[in-house]
Amino acid sequence: MGDRRIGLVVHEGREAAVDAAHLVHAWAKKNAIEVIEIDVWRLDNGHRPRRNAKDEVEAAGHPSLIVTIGGDGTFLRGVRVAASDDVPVLGVNVGRVGFLTEVEPAEIESALEAFFSGSARMDERMMLTMRASRPLEIPDGIQALLQYGRGPLLPPPPRRMVSQDNVSQDQAAGMELDVTALNDVVFEKLARDRQASLAVYLGESVFASYSADALIVASPTGSTAYNLSAGGPVLSPRLKGLVFTPVAPHMIFNRSVVLAAGEAASVRVLDRSGQVAVSVDGQLRGVLDPGDWVTVHPAEHPARLVRLRPSDFYQRLRNRFSLADAPAALADGGEPAGCPPPADMY
């Protein structure tokens, strides 16, 4: 496995996360494994600028495992770094929802032992990446508008160098960006009093032009995030595909569209639209001007999530969102939650 090194991402605003981080350090010390804290932006570090994923993983010495301790937001911070080096991520849940993080603090030692002994399960999840008409930029002064957020801004994603031998005819235009998303890429209006006007291309032609608060392009994993709250469908994380969902469009057609893994969704800012913010997994990564376009498509490598046990996505969905059965169905003999199917069903 090469160098045994752990990259640690901690939600330092939660005491339970800090306590759990001590367990990681103690186990690593006992097993002669180095631990490097990554994506650190606590207030006492002088507001050091956050780094792009490749710079972060390089500074950490290329860990063989990324461990996140917090909730789903902290997990996404870790996945961003792990994806740039194609290493697995172990999420420890001390958050409020914990839909992506499945290991509890009491299981930290057994999870680390399972990974470094080679007996842990790997759950692969499709990720997204982007191609754009120009490099993304974040205008000066944006940080001041986001002081209510959870930490300083990430820098705009750099251009990703791609061998021309691996570029297909439909990828010849624009430039690939060195950025990945586990959940979603969101295009949203920057000014509160002006909607975003966006042309959406599915395939090789315009599907529709929208005037909306936002447009979401989500992975199957991200279908239970912003996409779900905007009325989009839930996709199995085992699927390979994308889902496109408009948010508050000023038009009759407000439905989501599900795309196959080999397809892409392109968004172009119309000529008289206001500026449009581009967020990747909830982090602002750039601002588009009229005429700019971005294409979202599946990334080359999936995220690899470390699991201790088989994961029942549908029961997790039911439990985490407190789904309730219809009273009329229960009165008609509905099955209680978790009841196995009839013996002759499968």
N, C-alpha and C positions, 0 to 999 in steps of 0.2 A: 504494500500500500504506500510505499514511499515514506516521506516524513510524517510522523504522527503529530499533528498539530491541530488545535481547535481554535476556530474563530468564534468569538462570543459577542452576541448582540443582546443588550439588556435594556429593558424599560426601567430606567433608573428612577422614574417618578413613582414606582410602586415598591413598597417595602418588601412585599412577598417575592418580587422578582430579584431584588438585591440579595435576599436571603438564599434564594434558589441558586443564584450565581456562585455563592460561596460553596455550595455543594459541588458544582462543576469544578471549581478550582481545587477543592480538597481531593476529589477523585482523580483529577489529572495529575496532581502532585504525587499522589500515592503510586500512580502508574507511569511516572516519568514522561508525561505528555505536556508539551508547552501549550499555554492558553494565551491568546492575543485578543484583546478587546477591539472590535471594529465598529465603524460608523458611530464614533463617539462624538456627541455634540452637547455634552452637559454644560451648564452655564459657567463652571469654573475652568473651562479650557480656553478661555479667551475668544470664544466664538470662532474657533478654527473653521475655515470653509469646509463644507462637506465635499467628498471626492467622488468622481465617477467610479463605477464598480471595479473596473480593471485596476485603477490606481489604488483603490482600497484593498483589493486582494493582494496586490503586489507589496504594499506596505506591511501587510500582515504575514508575508512569507508564504503565501499559497497554502492555507490550511487544508487539511484533508477532510474536515467536517466543519460546517457552520452550525452553531447551536444558538437558537433564539429563546429568550426568556421574557415573556410578556403576553400580549394578545395577538390577534391576527395582524395588526399594524406592524408590530415588531417583527413578526414572521416575514412579512413582505419586505421589510428592510434587509433581512438576512438572505432571502431568496434573490434579491437584486444583486447582491455580492456573489453568492454561490453560483448563480447562472453564468457569470462571466468567466468562471474557471471550471464549470461543469463538475461541481462537487455537491454532495448531498447536504440536506438541511434537516436538522432535528428541532422541532418546535416544542417548547415546554409551555404549557398553558397556565398563566396566572391572570388572564384577561377576563372580560365580561361575557364574551360570546364563545370564543375559542373554537371557531368552525374549522380552521385550518390546523390548529395545534392540538395534537391528541395525547401527548405525554404529560402526565401530572408531575409536580415536583417530587413526590415520593418515589417516582419511577426513574429519576435521572440516572442513578448509578446503573440500574439494570439496562437502561437504554444505551448508555455509553459503552457498557461491556458488550452488549449485543452488536453494536456497530463495529467496534474495534476487533471483535472476534470473528466478524464476517457472518453472523447469524441473524442480523436485522433484516426486516423486509424493506423493499424499496417500492414506493408508490410513485409512478411516473405521471406527470401532469404536463399537458401541452402548454407552451408559452407563446406569447405574441412578440413581434418586433415590428419595426417601421422602416419605410422608405419615404423620403421627403424631397420636395422640389429644391430645398436649400437647407443649410444647417439651421437648427432651431436656436432661437435666442430668447433671453429673458430681459425685458427692458429694465433700465434703472428705475428704482423706486417701487418695484413690485413687492419686495420684501417688507416694506413698511405697511403695505396693505394686508399682509398676511401674518401680522404679529399674534393673531389669535390662534395660529396653527401650532403644530407640534414639532417645533424645531426649525432651524434654518433651512433655506432652500437647497436642493441639490443643483449642481451645475447643469447646463444644457447637455444633452448627450452628444458625444463626438461622432464623427463620421467613422463608419466601420469599413475597413479595407476589405474588398472582396476580389478574389481572383477572377479575371475576365473569363476564364475557362468555366467558371461555375455560375455565370450570369446568363439567364435565359433571355430570349428576345423581348418578353414583356417586362423584364426588369432593367432594361438598358437605360431608361429615363430616370432622372433623379439620383439620389444618393442614399445608400443604406446607412442607418443610424445605429450606433453601438448601444442599444438599449433593449431591455426585455421587460415584459409584463406578465405576471402570473394571473392577475385578475382581469384588468381592462385598460383600454386607452379611451379617454373621454375628451371630447371637443365641446367646450362650453363657452357661453358668452362671457366677455370680460366686463362689459358695462351693464349695470343692473337695469338701466332703462332702455336697453337695445338688445333685441334677440340676435342670435347668430344665424346668418343666412348661408346655407351650405348645400352644395351639390354632392350627392352621394352616387358613386359609381360602383356597381356590382357587376363583375365581369368586364366587358369592354364598352359599356355604354352607360349613360346616366340612368339610374333607377328612379330617383326623384330628387327635387330640390326642396329643402326644408327651411322654414323659419322656426327656430326652436330654442329652448333654453340650453339644450345640450344634445349631443349624439354619443351613444356608448357603443364601443366595439369590445365585446367581452369574450374571453375563453370559456370553455365549459366549467372550469373551476370558478371563474369570476361570474358565472351566471347567477350565483346565489348572493352576490354583493349588490352594487349599485343597479345592475340590470334587473334584479328581482324587485328592488324597491320602486323601480320605474315601470313595473308591470310586465317585464320581460319573462320568458320561460326559464324554467330550471332544466339544465342539461346534465346528464350523467358525466362525471369527471373522466370517465373512460372513453367518452367520445372524442373524436378529432374533428374540430370544426370551430366556427365563430358564430356569435349571435350579435346582430346589429339592432339597437333599440333607441328610438328617439325619445327625448324627454320634453314633455309639454309642447309638442309641435302645433303650430297654428294652422291646422289643416284637418280634414276628416280622417285621412289615413294615418293612424298612429300605432300601427302594428310592428312587432319585431320581425326580423327575417333571419333565418338560420342558414349559414353557409357551410359548404363542405371544406375539409381541411386544405384542399388544393386551391381554394378560392380566396380572394382578398377583398377588402372593403377600402375604397379610396374616398377621401373627403376633400373637396376644394372650397375655399372661402370665396363667396361670390363678390363681384366687383364693388358693390355698395354696402357690403356688410361691415359691421364693426369688427374689431379685433377678436380673435378666438384663442382661448387658452387651451393648451394641450396638457392633460394630466396623465401620468403613467402610474398605475397602482396608487392613485390618490395623491401623487406628488407632482406639482407643477414642473414641467420640463421645458416649456417653450410657449411662445405667443405667435400666432399666425396673423399675417396681414392679408387683405384682399388679394386674390390671385394665387396665394400659396396653396399647396396641396400636400397631403400625407396619405400614404397607403399602409394599412395594417394587415399583416399576414402572419402565418405561423412561423415561430422561430425554428432554427435548425435542430436545437437540442431541447429536450424536455427538462423540467425541474424534477429533481429526485428527492422525494420526501421520505425520511426514515420513519418506519412504523414498527411497533412492537408486536402488533397483532393484526389480523385481517380487519379491514374497516368496512362497516355497513353504512354506506353513504345515506341510504334512505331513512334508516332509523336515526342517524345523526341529524339529518334534515328535520325530521319530525320533532326530535327532542330539543334541538337548539332553537327552533322557532316556535316551540310550544304549540304545535299543530293540534287542533281539537277535532274530534269526530262530530259529525252532524247529529244532534239529539234525535232526530227522526230515524236516522239509520241505526243508532244504538237501541232505540225502542223496537226496531224491527229485527233485533237479534244481531247487531253489528259485533264484530270481533273486537276484543280489547287490544290496546296497543301492545305490540310485541308478540302477539299470538302467531304461532307458526301456521303456514298454509295447510290445507287438507293433504292427507298422505298421498292421494292420487292426483295431486295437481301437477307435480313434476315427475 
